[in-house]
C-alpha cells in the first residue's frame, strides 16, 4: 500500500479519498468543491492483494452445493419438490453472487492494466455487475415471459427501497444530510424524471387500450422493440452524461489543486493500490469464469422458476416477487463491501445505480428478449403476447410516484429522512399488496 502522506505530491493526489489531508480538503472547499462529494474511489480490496479472494471461496462453496444438489435432486424431485426448488434457488444465488464479484474484479484489473480513470472503471464495473441478472432474465423468458417481465420491474422497486433504507441509516451532517456525488445528483434527477414519465405513459396507454373495445390489449413484437430501443438510447446518453460529468469534476479538482503530471500519475496509483496486478491471460480467465458462473447460476434460478410455475403450479406473480427479492443480491453484496470500506458516497451511488440500471438496461433487455422469443422462437407460448394485465399496468404506473419521490429528494441534495423512508416503504408495500391481492387473478 502506498503511503499517501509521504510527500506533498501524494497528499494532493489523494484528494477525495478517505486519506485526504485536512489542508487539501480545505483548499478544495475554498474553491467551492466539497471533497466528501467527489466520486473518486479506491478500487478493489486490500485483503485480496494476498491470499485467496473471498469470491473464490464463495464460488467453490456454490459449486460444492451444486454438486450435492445434482446428486440429490433426482431423489428430491420424486417426493420433495419444494426442497428441489429451494436447492436450485440457493445454489443459483450463491454462484451468481460469486460470478458478479469475479466480473467486477476482472473489470478492475483490466482498468488497472490500461490505467483508465476511476470514473470509467467504476462505471464499467457497475454495468458488468448486472450481467448475472441479465443471464437469469434470458433463461427465465422461455419458462415464463410474464415472470421475467415482473422480475425486472419489481427489482426496480426493491432497489428503490434498498436505496431509501440505506440512505436513511447513513451518518449525516448537522443539517441531516449525506450528500451524494454531484454527477449522480445531477444526471440522476434527470434520469428519474424520464423513468417516471415513461412508466406513467406506458401504464396509461395500457389502461386506456385495455378498456376500449376493438383496440390492442397486448404488446406486439414491434411495440417491445420500440420501447427497448428508446430505453436503451436514454441509458446510453445517461452513461455519456455521467462520464463527462465525472471527467469535468476531475479536471476541476486537478486545476484547483494545480496538480502536476506526477500528481496525476500518483492519483492513479492510489486508485488502483488495492487492485492485484494481473496479466491479460489471467484477466481473460476471470471473465470466462465469471460468465460461466453467471450461466450456471442463471440456469439454476430458471430451474427454480420452472419448478414453481410448471410443477407446483404457483402463480407467476408470486414466483416473480420471490425471484426479484433475490435478483439484486449481487448488487447488495457490492453495496455492503463499499460501506464496509467507509466509502459511503460510493455505496450510495451504487445503490442508486441499481435503480437506474434496472430501469434502463435490465428492463429493455427483458422486453427485447421477449420480443425475440415471441417473434422467432415460440410465438405460441401461452403467456404471449404480453398482455395489458392488471399486474403489468400496476407495475408501470407505480414507477411515476416512486421516481417522482426520489427525484424530488435528490433535487434538494440530501438522502432520506424518517418521513421520506416511510413514504418510499409505503409505496413499495402498497404495490406489492395490490399485485398479490388483485394482480394474480387477472395476469
Secondary structure, DSSP 8 states (H G I E B T S, - for coil): ---TTSSHHHHHHTTTSTT--HHHHHHHHHTT--GGG------B-GGGGSS--HHHHHHHHHHHHHHHHHHHHHHHHHH-HHHHHHHHHHHHHHHHHHHHHHHHHHHHHHHHHHT--HHHHHHHHHHHTTHHHHHHHHHHHTT-HHHHHHHHHHHHHHHHHHHHHHHHHS---TTS-----HHHHHHHHHHHHHHHHHHHHHHHHHHHHHHSTTS--B--HHHHHHHHHHHHHHHHHHHHHHHHHHHHHHHHHHHHTT--HHHHHHHHHHHTTBS----HHHHHHHHHHHHHHHHHHHHHHHHHHHIIIIIS---HHHHHHHHHHHHTHHHHHHHHHHHHTT-HHHHHHHHHHHHHHIIIIIHHHHHHHHHHIIIII-TT-TT-S-B--HHHHHHHHHHHHHHHHHHHHHHTT----HHHHHHHHHHHHHHHHHIIIIIHHH-
